[in-house]
Amino acid sequence: MTRWGGGLGGTRSDLGAATDVDLHEALAVCDRDPVASVLAASRIEATLAESGRRAGTALWGVRREGRLEAICWAGANLVPVCDPDDEEALDAFARTALRQGRRCSSVVGEAGAVLGLWRRLEPSWGRAREVRADQPSLVIDHEPLVAADPFVRLARSDEIGSVLPACVHMFLEEVGYSPVEGGGTAYESRVRALIAAQRSYVRMEHGADGPQVVFKAELGAATRHVAQVQGVWVTPGRRGEGLSAPGMAAVVQLARARVAPVVSLYVNHYNHRALASYERVGFRRVGTYATVLF
């Protein structure tokens, strides 16, 4: 579904990609495929809203004949946004990344661009902890096909004591280590920020130890076009009860009503249960993501 424009002409540079890219021009590049580029576009839109200034060294660009053709967001994640066959752009991004050194925890985005960039970086950066090369990218732009769970709602700030442990458990299952080991507060700050931004959805129930999250999901990235769902999780003791599809249907309804007309997500290709659940809700595949984890 990628719709990149422009040829590969232009003068090849050994200096890498340009930095201090104009944010409005960068968004125009992202608009060529809003689903594939949502991770980068969400950071660009946030930077515009926060400061209205350029992103400095956090945004790289490749320009041809006066036109910005490809970009790469370089923050906690490295997110290339370009035609996967654009060897010149991928070479430029790799040179810039190698010059700056690895500062990211992952390379993520459209699979062709991510894997092409990683092939250039791996000889210097060394083996990744994991490469997830086939993550179906799914979207829904209509009402869900199953009834929404009426108990799924936005999380409240006073529920952080229940929401944070659920997020930590999800992260541990998905990535393989705890995001709070070592006593860091960055992950908790991220969870609090998502709740404050009204992008954290939960179904809460009262258990023996008080309120607990039985289903949750977040909008990890959102633009004016697309809201990308991340962190979908059902508490282990309630799995197999059919909470996932109605929960996701509720998230889709709430996100489309308040955030963006299209809801997207990406999932590991081997997670057949999740793929079947999302298909029941009405998601369809439009592409492939990849993630390189360090």
C-alpha positions as CSV (number, residue, x, y, z in Angstrom):
1,M,0.0,0.0,0.0
2,T,3.1,2.2,0.0
3,R,2.7,5.2,-2.4
4,W,6.1,6.9,-2.6
5,G,6.7,9.3,-5.4
6,G,9.8,10.6,-7.3
7,G,12.7,8.9,-8.9
8,L,16.1,8.1,-7.5
9,G,17.9,10.7,-9.5
10,G,20.1,13.4,-7.9
11,T,23.6,13.7,-6.7
12,R,24.8,11.0,-4.4
13,S,26.4,12.4,-1.2
14,D,28.9,10.7,1.1
15,L,27.9,13.1,3.9
16,G,24.8,11.4,5.0
17,A,21.3,12.9,5.4
18,A,20.5,16.5,6.2
19,T,19.3,17.5,9.6
20,D,17.2,20.5,10.8
21,V,14.5,19.5,8.3
22,D,11.4,21.6,7.9
23,L,8.6,19.9,9.8
24,H,5.9,20.8,7.4
25,E,7.8,19.3,4.5
26,A,8.5,16.2,6.5
27,L,4.7,15.8,7.1
28,A,4.1,16.0,3.4
29,V,6.5,13.0,3.0
30,C,4.6,11.1,5.7
31,D,1.3,11.9,4.0
32,R,2.2,9.7,1.1
33,D,1.4,6.7,3.3
34,P,-0.1,7.8,6.6
35,V,-0.3,4.2,8.1
36,A,3.3,3.2,7.3
37,S,4.6,6.6,8.5
38,V,2.5,7.1,11.6
39,L,5.3,6.6,14.1
40,A,7.4,9.3,12.6
41,A,4.5,11.6,11.8
42,S,3.2,11.5,15.3
43,R,6.5,12.8,16.7
44,I,6.7,15.5,14.0
45,E,3.2,16.7,14.7
46,A,4.0,16.7,18.5
47,T,7.1,18.8,17.9
48,L,5.1,21.3,15.8
49,A,2.5,21.5,18.5
50,E,5.0,21.9,21.3
51,S,7.4,24.3,19.8
52,G,6.6,25.1,16.2
53,R,10.3,24.8,15.5
54,R,12.5,22.3,13.6
55,A,13.5,19.0,15.2
56,G,17.2,19.6,14.9
57,T,19.2,16.3,14.8
58,A,16.1,14.2,15.6
59,L,14.9,14.5,12.0
60,W,17.0,13.6,9.0
61,G,16.1,14.2,5.4
62,V,17.1,13.5,1.8
63,R,16.3,16.1,-0.8
64,R,16.4,15.9,-4.6
65,E,16.0,18.8,-7.0
66,G,14.8,21.0,-4.2
67,R,12.2,18.5,-2.9
68,L,12.3,16.5,0.3
69,E,11.9,12.9,-0.7
70,A,12.7,10.8,2.4
71,I,13.0,11.3,6.1
72,C,14.0,9.4,9.2
73,W,13.0,10.2,12.8
74,A,15.9,9.6,15.2
75,G,14.6,9.5,18.8
76,A,14.1,6.7,21.2
77,N,13.3,4.7,18.0
78,L,14.9,5.1,14.6
79,V,12.0,5.3,12.1
80,P,12.9,5.5,8.4
81,V,10.2,6.8,6.0
82,C,11.1,6.2,2.4
83,D,10.6,4.0,-0.5
84,P,12.2,0.6,0.4
85,D,14.0,0.7,-3.0
86,D,15.5,4.2,-2.4
87,E,19.1,3.0,-1.9
88,E,20.4,6.6,-1.8
89,A,18.2,7.5,1.1
90,L,18.9,4.4,3.0
91,D,22.7,4.9,2.5
92,A,22.4,8.5,3.7
93,F,20.4,7.5,6.8
94,A,22.9,4.7,7.6
95,R,25.9,7.1,7.3
96,T,24.2,9.6,9.6
97,A,23.3,6.9,12.1
98,L,26.8,5.5,12.1
99,R,28.3,9.0,12.6
100,Q,26.0,9.8,15.5
101,G,26.3,6.4,17.1
102,R,23.4,4.2,18.3
103,R,21.1,6.2,20.6
104,C,17.9,4.2,19.9
105,S,16.3,1.2,21.5
106,S,14.9,-0.1,18.2
107,V,14.6,0.5,14.4
108,V,10.9,0.3,13.5
109,G,8.5,1.1,10.7
110,E,7.7,-0.2,7.2
111,A,9.5,-3.5,6.8
112,G,11.4,-2.8,3.5
113,A,12.9,0.4,4.8
114,V,13.7,-0.9,8.3
115,L,15.4,-4.1,7.0
116,G,17.2,-2.2,4.3
117,L,18.6,0.3,6.9
118,W,19.4,-2.5,9.3
119,R,21.5,-4.3,6.7
120,R,23.6,-1.2,6.4
121,L,24.0,-0.7,10.2
122,E,24.4,-4.3,11.5
123,P,28.1,-4.7,10.5
124,S,29.0,-1.7,12.7
125,W,26.3,-1.9,15.4
126,G,26.5,-5.7,15.9
127,R,23.8,-8.2,16.2
128,A,20.4,-7.1,17.4
129,R,18.7,-8.7,20.4
130,E,15.9,-9.7,18.1
131,V,14.7,-8.9,14.5
132,R,11.0,-9.1,13.9
133,A,10.9,-9.0,10.1
134,D,7.3,-9.9,9.5
135,Q,4.7,-7.9,11.4
136,P,1.4,-7.5,9.5
137,S,0.2,-3.9,9.5
138,L,-3.6,-3.8,9.9
139,V,-6.2,-1.0,9.6
140,I,-9.9,-0.4,10.2
141,D,-11.7,2.7,8.9
142,H,-15.3,1.8,9.6
143,E,-17.4,0.7,12.5
144,P,-16.3,-2.6,14.2
145,L,-17.9,-5.8,13.0
146,V,-18.4,-7.0,16.6
147,A,-20.2,-5.3,19.5
148,A,-18.0,-3.1,21.6
149,D,-17.3,-3.9,25.2
150,P,-19.3,-1.2,27.1
151,F,-16.9,-1.4,30.1
152,V,-13.8,-0.4,28.2
153,R,-13.1,3.3,28.8
154,L,-10.4,5.9,29.1
155,A,-8.0,5.2,32.1
156,R,-8.0,7.9,34.9
157,S,-4.9,9.3,36.4
158,D,-5.8,8.0,39.8
159,E,-5.7,4.5,38.4
160,I,-2.0,4.5,37.7
161,G,-1.4,2.0,40.5
162,S,-3.4,-0.6,38.5
163,V,-2.6,0.5,35.0
164,L,1.2,0.6,35.4
165,P,1.6,-3.0,36.6
166,A,-0.6,-4.2,33.7
167,C,1.6,-2.2,31.3
168,V,4.8,-3.7,32.8
169,H,3.4,-7.2,32.5
170,M,2.5,-6.6,28.9
171,F,6.0,-5.2,28.1
172,L,7.7,-8.1,29.8
173,E,5.7,-10.7,27.8
174,E,6.2,-8.8,24.6
175,V,9.8,-7.7,24.8
176,G,11.3,-10.1,27.3
177,Y,12.5,-7.8,30.1
178,S,10.9,-5.4,32.6
179,P,10.9,-1.8,31.6
180,V,11.3,-0.7,35.2
181,E,14.2,-2.9,36.2
182,G,17.0,-0.9,37.7
183,G,14.6,1.6,39.2
184,G,14.2,3.9,36.2
185,T,11.1,6.1,36.0
186,A,11.0,6.7,32.2
187,Y,8.4,3.9,31.5
188,E,6.1,5.1,34.3
189,S,6.3,8.6,33.0
190,R,5.3,7.3,29.5
191,V,2.3,5.5,31.0
192,R,1.3,8.6,32.9
193,A,1.6,10.7,29.8
194,L,-0.6,8.4,27.8
195,I,-3.3,8.5,30.5
196,A,-3.1,12.3,30.7
197,A,-3.4,12.5,26.9
198,Q,-6.5,10.3,27.0
199,R,-4.8,7.6,25.0
200,S,-5.0,4.8,27.5
201,Y,-8.0,2.4,27.4
202,V,-8.9,-0.1,30.1
203,R,-11.5,-2.5,31.4
204,M,-11.3,-2.5,35.2
205,E,-12.7,-5.0,37.5
206,H,-12.6,-5.5,41.3
207,G,-10.5,-8.4,42.4
208,A,-9.4,-9.8,45.7
209,D,-6.7,-7.2,46.0
210,G,-8.8,-4.3,44.7
211,P,-9.2,-2.8,41.2
212,Q,-7.3,-4.6,38.5
213,V,-7.0,-4.2,34.7
214,V,-8.4,-7.1,32.8
215,F,-8.0,-5.6,29.3
216,K,-6.0,-2.6,28.1
217,A,-4.7,-0.9,25.0
218,E,-3.0,2.4,24.3
219,L,-2.7,4.7,21.3
220,G,1.1,4.7,21.1
221,A,1.1,7.0,18.1
222,A,-1.5,9.3,16.7
223,T,-1.7,11.9,13.9
224,R,-4.5,13.8,12.3
225,H,-5.0,10.8,9.9
226,V,-4.2,7.6,11.9
227,A,-4.3,6.4,15.5
228,Q,-2.0,3.4,16.0
229,V,-3.0,1.0,18.8
230,Q,-0.2,-0.6,20.9
231,G,0.1,-2.5,24.1
232,V,-3.0,-4.7,23.7
233,W,-3.2,-7.0,26.7
234,V,-5.6,-9.3,28.6
235,T,-4.7,-10.4,32.1
236,P,-3.6,-14.0,31.9
237,G,-6.3,-15.4,34.2
238,R,-9.0,-14.1,31.9
239,R,-7.6,-15.1,28.5
240,G,-9.8,-17.4,26.4
241,E,-13.0,-15.6,27.7
242,G,-13.5,-13.5,24.6
243,L,-12.5,-10.2,26.0
244,S,-10.1,-9.2,23.3
245,A,-12.3,-8.6,20.3
246,P,-15.0,-6.6,22.1
247,G,-12.3,-4.7,23.9
248,M,-10.6,-3.8,20.6
249,A,-14.0,-2.9,19.1
250,A,-14.5,-0.4,21.9
251,V,-11.0,1.1,21.4
252,V,-11.7,1.4,17.7
253,Q,-15.0,3.2,18.3
254,L,-13.5,5.6,20.9
255,A,-10.4,6.3,18.9
256,R,-12.3,7.0,15.7
257,A,-14.7,9.3,17.5
258,R,-12.1,11.3,19.3
259,V,-8.7,11.0,17.6
260,A,-8.5,9.9,13.9
261,P,-10.7,8.3,11.3
262,V,-8.3,5.3,10.7
263,V,-7.1,3.0,13.5
264,S,-4.0,0.9,12.8
265,L,-1.8,-1.6,14.6
266,Y,1.0,-4.1,13.8
267,V,1.4,-7.6,15.2
268,N,3.9,-10.4,15.0
269,H,3.0,-12.8,12.2
270,Y,3.1,-15.8,14.5
271,N,0.5,-14.4,16.9
272,H,-2.3,-16.2,15.2
273,R,-4.8,-15.7,18.1
274,A,-4.4,-11.9,18.0
275,L,-4.6,-11.8,14.2
276,A,-7.9,-13.8,14.3
277,S,-9.3,-11.5,16.9
278,Y,-8.4,-8.3,15.0
279,E,-9.9,-9.8,11.8
280,R,-13.2,-10.5,13.7
281,V,-13.2,-6.8,14.7
282,G,-12.8,-5.8,11.0
283,F,-9.1,-5.0,10.6
284,R,-7.6,-5.7,7.2
285,R,-3.9,-6.0,6.3
286,V,-2.4,-3.2,4.3
287,G,1.3,-3.8,4.6
288,T,4.2,-5.1,6.8
289,Y,6.1,-3.5,9.6
290,A,9.5,-4.7,11.0
291,T,11.2,-4.1,14.3
292,V,14.9,-4.5,15.2
293,L,15.3,-4.6,19.0
294,F,18.5,-3.8,20.8
